Amino acid sequence: MSGHSKWAGIKHKKAVVDARRGKLFAKLIRGIEVAAREGGTSSASGDMTLAAAIDRAKSSGVPADTIERAAKRGAGELGENVNYERVLYEGYAPGGVAVIAEALTENRNRTSSEVRSVFGKGGGNLGEPGSVAWMFDRCGLIVVNNASEDDVLLAAADAGADDVRPQEDGSFEVVCDSKDFARVRTAIESAGLEVENAELTMLPQSTIALDASGARPVLRLLDALEELDDVQNVYANFDIPDEVFAEVS
């Protein structure tokens, strides 16, 4: 399992009971607003980015009326302006691990300064645009639990997914092209399979294996990036065995 997938799973489970839920909700609402503005609509039908943002908010417990207002606000239906822009920051964590931090910000200078500071304090380096993005592919990622491999393979193949990856914990990662994300998720759920997490993400084309000593500084840097108010998502190309991940996380 790629390090990013483990990281995303931990964050997804933690979000439900996170003491900083207000901060998390603010990030999720911002993501909906920007997706609605970029798509020019408050309807998630046919807009995979908005649909994914809304789904992420729902799974984290954001109230339905709050989600609806955020989508309408972003689409300009409430007469309010949404001034956030989407920015990718790219760099390296200790050990040469490639990192992408996706931010939504109304003040690029402030966010750039904060991200640069986190990389520096964490022993990493902030790079130029394009320095590591080429190592990742934009994909849909759906994690399925409590299912047989045959059932997952059948549902995923029928929907046009690209890959099904069995994981050490017994779950399955279904990977698909980003444009097929909504269709693949719907097909998996329609087959009666349990979806633990579903997101549009950046998956690494290859990974760097880390032991416990190498994993600790990388995870500290990723956690510090996630703590920044403007950062929505963090992606990295590390790989850690499950037992090591459990030890260091």
N, C-alpha and C positions, 0 to 999 in steps of 0.2 A: 504494500500500500504506500502511495506517495505521502511524503510528509504533509503536503498541503491538505490532502484528504483527511488525515488524522486531525490536523489543526482545525479544519472546517467543522468536523464532527464534534470536537470538544467544544468549540465556540457555540455551535448550535444547541447542544444540550445545556451548556452553562447559561445561555441567554434566558431560558425559561425561569430560572430562579436567581438571576443576577441581581444583587443589591443595587446595582447602578442602572436599573431598568429604565429610569427616566432618561438617562444619557443614551441608552441603546435605542429607546423609542424615538428620540430626536434624530438619530442617524437614519433609522428606517423611514421615518416620515420624509426626511430630506431626500432619500433615495427615490421615493415615490414621486415627490414633486418634480425632481429633475427628469425622471423617466417620462412623466406625463408631459412635461414641457418639450422634451426632445421629440416625443411622438406626436405632439399636437392634439392629444385626446386624453380624456379621463377614463375611457373604456379600455379594459385590458384585453378585450376580444381582438385577436389578430396582432397585438403588440406584445411580443415575447418579453421585452425588457421591462415594461410596466407590469406585466403579469408576474414575472419573477420577483419584482420588488414588492408587489402586493402580497404574494404568497409568503415571502420571507417575513413580512410584517405580521401576517396572520399567524404564522407558526410560532412567532415570538410573543403573541398575546396582545398585539396592538388592537384596540377596539375597532369594530367595523366602521362606525361613523367617523372616527378619526382618519382611517384609511381613505374613506370616500372624500372627505374634505381635502385631504392632501392631494389626491388625484385631480380634483376639480381646481384647486388652487394652482397646481402646476400647469394645468392646461389653460389657465387664464379665464376660467368660467366664473370666478368669484371676484374678478376685478383687482386681483393682487398680483404683483410681480414676483417672480422667482428668479433670483440673480445668481444662483450657484452655477459654477462650471465644473465639468468633469476633467480631472487632471491625473495623469499617471506619473508616479515617481519611481524611478528604476535605480537599482544599486546592488551592492553585494554585502552580505552578512559575513561574519567570521567563517573561515574555512572555504571561502569562494562560493558560498550559496547565493544564487541569484534571487533577488527579491523585487516584487512589484507592489507598490502601495497605491491603491485607487482612492482618490480623494474627491469630495464635492465641496467646493469652497467659493466664497464670495470675496476672498482676499488672497490671491495667489502668493503674494510676497510673504504674508504671515505664515501660510501653510508650508511654503518651501523652506522657510527658516526653521520651522518646528520639525519637519521631516529630516532636514539636514542635521539638526542637532541630535535627533534620536539615532541616526546612523552613526554619527561621530562618537557619541557616548557609548554606543553598543559595540564599538570596535569594527564597524563596517564602513562603507564608502558609498555616498550618493553619486550615481553616474549620470551621464547625459541621456536625453530622450532617445530611445531605441537601443540603448546599450545592452539590455537583457530581454526586452519584449520578444525578440525573435526566437527565444528559447521556449516560448509558451504558445499554446493554441487556445483560442476562445472556443469553449465547448459548453454543452449542457452536461451536468453531472447529477445523477439520481442514485441515491443510496437506498437499497431494498433490504429489508430484514425479514427473518422468519419465513423464508421461501426456499424451495428447491431450485437447484441450478437449472434444471430442465424448464421449469415454469418461467423463470426469469429470462432465460435464453429465448423461449418461444415468444413471450410478450414483447421483448426488446427487438427481436428480429422482425416481427410482423410490423412494428412501428418504424423500422428503418434506423435503429440505433447502430452506432459504429462498433461498439465493443461492450462486452460484459466481463468484469474483472472480479473473480472470487477473492475475498479478503480473509485475513487470518482469524477475524472474529466471527466468521460465518455469514457476514453480510455480502452484498454484491454491489459493485459500482457499475452503473450503466452509463456509458459515455455516448454522446450524440453531438451532431453538428448543432451549433447554437440556434439555427433557424428551425430545427426540428424539435427543439426542447419541449414546447407545449404539447405537441402531438405524442411524443414518446412518453412523457409523464402521464398524460391522459390514458394512453393504452395500458400502461403498467397498473394504474389504479383501477381501470375497468376490468382488468384480469383478476382483481381481488388481492393484489399484492400490497404489502405494507411498505409505504415510502417513509423512510426516516428523515430524509433531507433531500431537497432538490434545489439546484441553483445554477445560474449561469456563472461560469468561472473561467480561470486561466489555468490550464493544466500543463505542467512541464513536459517537454519532449523527452527529456532524460533527467535523471536525478543523481544527487551526490549522497553517498552513504555516510551516515554519521554515527559515531558511538556516543556514549553518555557524555563524555567530556566535550565533544564537539557539538552535541545537541543543545546543551544548556545555554551557551551564549546566543545561539541562533534563536531559540525560543524566547529568551529574554528580549531580544531586539524586536521580534515579531509582536510580542505582547505590548511593548512600549509603543510601537506604531499603531496598534489597534486602540490604544488608550487615547490617541489624539482625536479631538472632536471632529475634525474634518475628514479623517480617514474612514472609508466605508469598508474596504476589503484589503486583505494582505495575502499575497501569493508568493510561494517560494518553491525551489526545486530540490529540497532535501528528502532523504529517505531514512527512516529510523525503524528498527525492529519493534514490534509491539511491546515487548518486555522492557526495552530501553525507554520507549516513549512513556510507558506507565511509571517508570522510575523517575524520570526527570520532569514530567509535567505535573 
